[in-house]
Amino acid sequence: SNGLRKAGGSSRRRVRYEEELNHQQLEIVMHPGGPMLALAGAGTGKTRTLVYRTSRLIEDGVPPGKILLLTFTNTAAREMMGRVQQLVEIGSTRITGGTFQSAGHRILRRYAELLGYTPRFSILDREDATDLMGVALAEISPDLPAKRLPRPRLLVELYSFVINTGHELGEVLGERAPQFVDEGNLIADVFKRYLERKRKADLMDFDDLLLNWLLLLSRFPRARAELRERFDHILVDEYQDTNRLQADIVDGMLGSDRNVMVVGDDAQSIYAFRGADFDNILGFPDRHPDCRVFRLETNYRSVPPILDLANASIVHNTRQFQKTLRPERSGGHPPLEVAVPTPEIQASHVAEQLLELHEEGIDLEDMAVLYRNHAHSLDLQIELTRRNIPYRVRSGLRFFEHRHVKDVLA
């Protein structure tokens, strides 16, 4: 049962799980199977728990090829599989790991002909998809200049949101592009033409890699039976960031043993604007009434005053899984909240703090300034330059390196 060979057992395990995991992590790693929801607070060793559970499954006889590991990025999957390999020293590369899109891609190559594609179908990136949507728009509405319609890039975003959330087009337009709500029928025709052109040209976009995977599970009984047979254990990371389509895929992939472990934290769900639905994690026990709910609550990352603030803030969430993060570290200072009347004074205050810390002997390399939006860094970059404080921008160009700024300065 649960895809484990009874002949295995703890005597054959090389990894010392009891010594290397805390009791909450160990409970998750050793649980036999069935539906599992692991609520992992920030800094609680979520990746470690996933890695050790995967290695424990393999040590107890689950073939690596029967494990599906779904992560937020392909890099995260490679890192986890590399760590599993170090623990159990076998070919963990036989694990199917990666994003939902990359896993869907591999599965769809095998079943493409069922869906009207050839096994050699090509994949459209976002730019290609935008170009093709522009062609579909021009064909449906050739009198473009006379009519105000969404640009192809916005149409691709709207199309993707509809596909990934299952929401009605009219509802999505009302929320995300209300100025085009009267053009719903025409936009629907553009989407249909876009679909026809993709099918005719043997093309799938990133959303098709998910949608067609779900179509295999819902409309083709033979493919569904084979896919459910193919994997004994499915593990999903960052489950709070999944959308409706991804949650339906996971549920549709479960065989009779229903060995699925989803890991996430409802308090860290920030991608609603991209279609993520934290109802997936809140509603998991309703969809799987026999699921075991686990909690990871020992935080190894933050000092107590930081955690106190986070816990005090999260407690006000109206819908949540109750958990309290406990710090492993000690010390630290209470966070400061500083009110500033203007962006310029904010930049000046931050620069002064950096200089004070530097005078106390802290290296500039060990300081970081976080901001919510790249535009917010502009005042700070000007202030740091004015005070001759060297800095690096970790995403995008520094303000003074932009071509138009260089032109003005020249």
C-alpha distance (Angstrom), angle and dihedral (degrees) to the residues before:
residue distance angle dihedral
S1 . . .
N2 3.79 . .
G3 3.79 91.2 .
L4 3.83 94.2 -75.7
R5 3.78 126.4 126.5
K6 3.79 109.4 -129.4
A7 3.80 88.9 -149.0
G8 3.80 89.8 70.4
G9 3.76 111.7 67.6
S10 3.77 135.2 147.8
S11 3.81 95.7 -62.6
R12 3.80 91.0 70.4
R13 3.80 95.7 47.8
R14 3.79 116.7 110.6
V15 3.82 96.7 -172.0
R16 3.82 115.1 83.7
Y17 3.77 97.1 -135.8
E18 3.83 96.1 170.5
E19 3.82 91.2 56.4
E20 3.80 98.3 42.8
L21 3.82 102.1 45.0
N22 3.79 135.5 56.0
H23 3.80 117.3 -119.2
Q24 3.84 94.9 -96.5
Q25 3.82 92.1 49.2
L26 3.82 91.1 45.7
E27 3.80 92.0 52.3
I28 3.82 90.4 56.2
V29 3.80 94.5 43.6
M30 3.82 93.5 50.8
H31 3.81 99.3 41.7
P32 3.82 106.9 117.1
G33 3.82 100.1 -133.5
G34 3.77 146.2 -91.6
P35 3.82 121.1 116.8
M36 3.83 111.4 -22.3
L37 3.80 129.8 -177.9
A38 3.81 113.9 -165.0
L39 3.81 112.3 -167.9
A40 3.78 103.5 -156.5
G41 3.80 117.5 -171.5
A42 3.80 119.9 -150.9
G43 3.82 114.4 -67.7
T44 3.82 95.0 5.7
G45 3.82 98.9 125.9
K46 3.80 98.6 -95.6
T47 3.82 94.8 155.8
R48 3.81 91.1 46.4
T49 3.82 89.8 52.7
L50 3.82 92.5 50.0
V51 3.82 91.5 47.8
Y52 3.82 93.7 48.8
R53 3.80 93.2 45.3
T54 3.81 90.3 51.9
S55 3.82 91.8 48.9
R56 3.84 90.6 46.4
L57 3.81 90.9 53.0
I58 3.81 90.7 50.6
E59 3.82 92.9 46.3
D60 3.80 89.3 51.8
G61 3.79 92.7 54.3
V62 3.82 109.0 -87.6
P63 3.84 106.7 139.4
P64 3.85 109.5 -121.0
G65 3.80 89.6 -127.2
K66 3.82 88.9 62.3
I67 3.83 92.8 61.1
L68 3.82 122.6 89.8
L69 3.81 115.2 -165.3
L70 3.82 114.4 -170.6
T71 3.81 116.5 -166.9
F72 3.80 138.6 170.4
T73 3.83 93.5 -108.8
N74 3.80 135.2 19.4
T75 3.83 87.7 -124.6
A76 3.82 90.3 60.1
A77 3.82 90.4 50.5
R78 3.83 92.3 50.0
E79 3.80 90.9 48.8
M80 3.81 92.3 50.4
M81 3.81 93.9 45.8
G82 3.81 89.8 48.4
R83 3.80 90.3 53.3
V84 3.82 91.5 47.8
Q85 3.81 88.3 51.4
Q86 3.83 90.8 53.6
L87 3.81 91.1 50.4
V88 3.80 100.8 47.0
E89 3.84 100.9 20.2
I90 3.79 95.7 -139.1
G91 3.78 134.6 112.9
S92 3.79 98.7 -70.7
T93 3.82 87.3 163.8
R94 3.81 85.3 83.5
I95 3.82 86.8 71.7
T96 3.80 110.7 100.2
G97 3.79 101.7 -125.9
G98 3.78 136.8 162.8
T99 3.77 142.5 72.3
F100 3.79 122.1 -29.0
Q101 3.82 87.8 -104.4
S102 3.81 94.9 52.2
A103 3.82 92.6 46.7
G104 3.81 90.4 46.3
H105 3.80 89.8 49.9
R106 3.81 92.4 56.0
I107 3.81 92.9 46.1
L108 3.82 94.4 46.2
R109 3.82 93.6 53.3
R110 3.80 86.3 66.2
Y111 3.82 96.8 46.6
A112 3.81 102.0 30.6
E113 3.81 95.2 117.2
L114 3.82 92.3 58.3
L115 3.80 86.9 61.2
G116 3.81 96.6 46.6
Y117 3.82 96.6 -98.1
T118 3.79 131.2 110.6
P119 3.84 118.5 -116.2
R120 3.82 86.4 -112.2
F121 3.83 94.9 62.7
S122 3.81 115.8 149.3
I123 3.80 127.2 -130.0
L124 3.79 123.4 -126.0
D125 3.79 116.9 -141.6
R126 3.82 119.3 -148.7
E127 3.83 93.6 -88.4
D128 3.83 92.8 49.7
A129 3.80 90.4 46.8
T130 3.81 90.2 51.5
D131 3.82 90.9 51.3
L132 3.81 92.1 49.2
M133 3.83 91.4 46.8
G134 3.83 87.1 52.9
V135 3.81 89.9 54.5
A136 3.83 91.0 49.2
L137 3.81 90.4 48.7
A138 3.81 92.4 50.6
E139 3.82 91.0 50.0
I140 3.82 94.6 49.4
S141 3.80 96.2 40.5
P142 3.81 110.9 24.3
D143 3.83 92.0 166.9
L144 3.81 90.1 69.2
P145 3.83 98.8 147.2
A146 3.81 91.5 57.6
K147 3.80 94.5 50.7
R148 3.80 127.5 57.1
L149 3.81 106.1 -131.7
P150 3.81 134.4 158.9
R151 3.79 116.8 -83.9
P152 3.83 115.4 -109.0
R153 3.83 91.9 -105.7
L154 3.83 91.6 57.1
L155 3.81 90.3 44.7
V156 3.83 89.9 55.3
E157 3.83 90.0 50.7
L158 3.82 92.2 48.5
Y159 3.81 91.9 46.2
S160 3.81 91.2 49.6
F161 3.81 92.1 49.0
V162 3.82 91.8 50.6
I163 3.83 92.2 48.9
N164 3.80 95.9 46.0
T165 3.81 98.7 43.3
G166 3.80 101.6 33.7
H167 3.83 89.2 -132.5
E168 3.81 120.6 147.8
L169 3.82 115.4 -97.4
G170 3.82 91.8 -123.3
E171 3.80 90.9 53.8
V172 3.83 92.2 48.3
L173 3.82 91.6 48.7
G174 3.81 90.6 49.8
E175 3.81 91.1 53.6
R176 3.79 102.7 35.5
A177 3.82 107.9 23.4
P178 3.82 108.8 15.3
Q179 3.82 91.8 163.9
F180 3.84 87.9 70.4
V181 3.80 98.6 43.3
D182 3.84 92.1 111.8
E183 3.81 90.8 56.3
G184 3.83 94.6 60.3
N185 3.82 95.2 118.9
L186 3.79 93.2 49.2
I187 3.83 91.7 47.0
A188 3.82 89.5 50.0
D189 3.83 88.6 53.6
V190 3.82 90.0 50.8
F191 3.82 89.8 51.8
K192 3.83 90.4 50.3
R193 3.81 91.4 50.8
Y194 3.83 89.7 47.3
L195 3.83 89.2 53.6
E196 3.82 92.2 47.9
R197 3.80 92.2 50.4
K198 3.80 92.2 49.6
R199 3.79 93.0 50.1
K200 3.82 92.7 46.3
A201 3.81 92.5 49.9
D202 3.86 94.1 44.3
L203 3.82 91.9 -115.7
M204 3.80 132.9 143.9
D205 3.79 125.7 -170.1
F206 3.83 123.4 -149.5
D207 3.81 91.6 -90.3
D208 3.81 91.7 52.8
L209 3.81 89.2 59.5
L210 3.81 87.0 66.0
L211 3.80 100.3 32.5
N212 3.81 94.0 49.8
W213 3.82 90.8 46.4
L214 3.81 88.7 55.9
L215 3.83 90.3 45.5
L216 3.81 89.3 55.9
L217 3.80 89.5 53.6
S218 3.80 96.2 44.6
R219 3.82 103.8 37.7
F220 3.80 108.2 26.9
P221 3.84 112.7 61.0
R222 3.83 94.7 -172.2
A223 3.81 93.2 51.7
R224 3.81 90.3 44.6
A225 3.81 91.7 51.9
E226 3.82 92.0 48.0
L227 3.81 93.7 47.6
R228 3.81 92.4 48.2
E229 3.80 88.9 49.4
R230 3.81 92.7 47.3
F231 3.82 97.6 66.8
D232 3.80 126.7 45.5
H233 3.81 96.2 -177.9
I234 3.81 130.6 29.1
L235 3.82 119.6 -167.8
V236 3.82 120.3 -172.0
D237 3.81 123.5 -165.9
E238 3.86 125.5 -159.1
Y239 3.80 89.9 17.3
Q240 3.83 91.4 170.3
D241 3.82 87.7 68.4
T242 3.82 96.3 54.8
N243 3.80 120.6 109.3
R244 3.79 129.0 -138.8
L245 3.80 93.8 -90.6
Q246 3.82 92.9 52.5
A247 3.82 92.7 47.8
D248 3.82 90.1 51.4
I249 3.83 90.1 50.3
V250 3.82 92.4 52.1
D251 3.83 92.1 48.6
G252 3.83 90.6 45.8
M253 3.83 92.9 52.7
L254 3.81 95.1 58.2
G255 3.79 117.8 113.7
S256 3.79 125.9 -154.6
D257 3.83 93.4 -71.9
R258 3.84 90.5 51.7
N259 3.79 93.4 -149.7
V260 3.79 101.6 178.9
M261 3.78 127.1 144.1
V262 3.79 117.7 -171.2
V263 3.80 119.3 -170.7
G264 3.78 124.4 -164.4
D265 3.77 149.0 108.3
D266 3.79 122.5 -113.0
A267 3.83 88.2 -154.7
Q268 3.82 91.1 62.5
S269 3.81 98.7 53.3
I270 3.82 107.0 126.6
Y271 3.81 105.5 146.6
A272 3.82 102.3 82.5
F273 3.82 89.1 120.2
R274 3.82 87.1 63.2
G275 3.80 94.3 48.5
A276 3.83 99.5 -91.5
D277 3.80 110.4 149.6
F278 3.79 117.5 -156.6
D279 3.81 87.8 -165.6
N280 3.82 83.3 81.0
I281 3.80 90.9 69.5
L282 3.83 96.5 34.1
G283 3.82 90.7 48.6
F284 3.82 97.4 43.3
P285 3.85 93.7 98.9
D286 3.83 89.6 50.2
R287 3.82 92.1 52.7
H288 3.82 90.9 43.7
P289 3.83 105.8 32.4
D290 3.82 92.2 178.7
C291 3.82 93.9 53.8
R292 3.81 121.3 127.8
V293 3.80 113.9 -129.4
F294 3.82 116.5 -147.6
R295 3.80 129.9 -176.9
L296 3.80 131.6 -149.5
E297 3.80 105.7 -160.3
T298 3.82 107.2 153.9
N299 3.81 106.6 101.0
Y300 3.82 115.8 -153.7
R301 3.80 96.8 178.1
S302 3.82 111.2 57.9
V303 3.81 136.9 55.0
P304 3.85 118.2 -118.5
P305 3.84 99.1 -99.4
I306 3.81 90.7 54.8
L307 3.80 91.9 49.8
D308 3.81 92.1 45.6
L309 3.81 89.3 56.8
A310 3.82 92.8 45.9
N311 3.82 93.0 48.2
A312 3.83 91.7 46.8
S313 3.80 90.0 51.0
I314 3.82 97.4 45.3
V315 3.81 92.8 49.2
H316 3.83 88.1 74.7
N317 3.84 93.7 61.5
T318 3.80 105.6 117.0
R319 3.83 95.2 -148.5
Q320 3.77 116.1 36.6
F321 3.79 148.6 120.6
Q322 3.80 105.6 -103.4
K323 3.80 114.1 -119.6
T324 3.78 135.7 145.3
L325 3.78 120.4 -146.2
R326 3.80 114.0 -138.8
P327 3.82 119.7 -158.6
E328 3.79 122.0 -124.6
R329 3.82 91.0 -168.7
S330 3.80 125.8 68.4
G331 3.80 136.4 -149.5
G332 3.78 126.2 33.2
H333 3.78 134.4 132.5
P334 3.81 128.0 -92.8
P335 3.80 112.5 -96.2
L336 3.81 114.4 -102.0
E337 3.76 124.1 -132.6
V338 3.80 110.5 -155.0
A339 3.80 120.5 -169.9
V340 3.82 114.5 -149.1
P341 3.80 125.6 -178.1
T342 3.84 99.0 -146.8
P343 3.83 139.8 22.5
E344 3.83 89.4 -116.4
I345 3.81 92.7 55.9
Q346 3.81 89.3 45.6
A347 3.80 90.3 54.7
S348 3.79 91.3 46.9
H349 3.83 91.6 49.7
V350 3.83 92.4 50.2
A351 3.83 91.2 48.3
E352 3.82 90.9 51.0
Q353 3.80 91.0 50.0
L354 3.81 90.4 51.4
L355 3.82 91.3 50.9
E356 3.82 92.5 47.3
L357 3.81 91.2 51.3
H358 3.80 90.0 46.9
E359 3.82 90.4 53.0
E360 3.82 88.0 52.6
G361 3.80 87.6 60.2
I362 3.81 101.8 -97.7
D363 3.80 113.2 140.3
L364 3.81 116.5 -119.6
E365 3.82 87.1 -129.1
D366 3.82 87.9 65.4
M367 3.82 94.8 57.1
A368 3.79 127.0 84.8
V369 3.80 133.9 -176.7
L370 3.80 115.8 -151.9
Y371 3.79 122.8 -159.9
R372 3.79 134.1 178.8
N373 3.78 97.9 -134.1
H374 3.81 129.6 27.0
A375 3.83 90.8 -129.3
H376 3.82 88.3 63.1
S377 3.81 90.2 66.2
L378 3.81 93.8 63.5
D379 3.83 97.0 85.4
L380 3.79 90.9 44.7
Q381 3.82 93.3 50.4
I382 3.82 90.0 52.3
E383 3.82 91.2 47.6
L384 3.83 93.4 48.1
T385 3.80 90.6 48.6
R386 3.81 91.1 48.9
R387 3.81 90.6 52.9
N388 3.85 93.9 43.2
I389 3.81 92.3 -119.0
P390 3.84 107.6 153.3
Y391 3.81 115.0 -131.7
R392 3.79 143.3 167.2
V393 3.80 126.1 -140.6
R394 3.80 107.2 -141.2
S395 3.80 96.5 -159.0
G396 3.79 124.0 41.5
L397 3.80 128.3 -17.4
R398 3.78 127.0 -39.6
F399 3.80 111.4 -103.9
F400 3.82 92.4 -110.2
E401 3.83 92.0 51.0
H402 3.83 95.0 61.5
R403 3.79 110.9 110.7
H404 3.82 95.9 -126.4
V405 3.83 91.2 49.7
K406 3.82 90.6 49.8
D407 3.81 89.4 49.7
V408 3.82 92.2 52.4
L409 3.81 92.4 46.4
A410 3.82 90.9 48.3
